Amino acid sequence: SDARRIIPAQEPLRDRLAEGMPAYGSCAGMILLASEVLDGRPDQEQLGGLDVVVRRNAFGRQVDSFETDLDFTGIGSVRAVFIRAPWVEKVGADVEVLAAVPGDAEQAAGRVVAVRQGSVIATAFHPELTGDGRVHALFAELVRGR
């Protein structure tokens, strides 16, 4: 399977992340960077760059994709596009929550959808689909700071 083909690269990536290498993952990238995944595949392996538990496809199937505005720490209001996205079920002590779904979103109100731990950032949404480069700029600043 495709997952099995990337296993040789996983150990060096895990090591680099543990050493503080900056990384940014959106949607499936959040899943890959998490320390634990709920509803994942049995052969799925994690990079463990974030001390979080995420739920895969938490918002539902492709037809349940949606957009909403988020209050994103350090940026302000961000339009977020969610496509079969995960959400964060649990954050570790060293994880900063950057954004959560607003209270007016019925089934997902309050769900954590953006986090940072050290030099690793992850979002459950796709900021590249809106033309707003501020989330990526935040990551670029993090890289410059290293």
Buried (B, 14 or more C-beta within 10 A) or exposed (E): EEEEEEEEEBEEBBEBBEEEBBBBBBBBBBBBBBBBBBEBEEEEBBBBBBBBBBBBBBBBEEEBBBEBEBEBEEBEEBBBBBBBBBBBBBBEEEBEBBBBBBEEBEEBEEBBBBBBBBBBBBBBBBBEEBEBEBBBEBBEEBEEEE
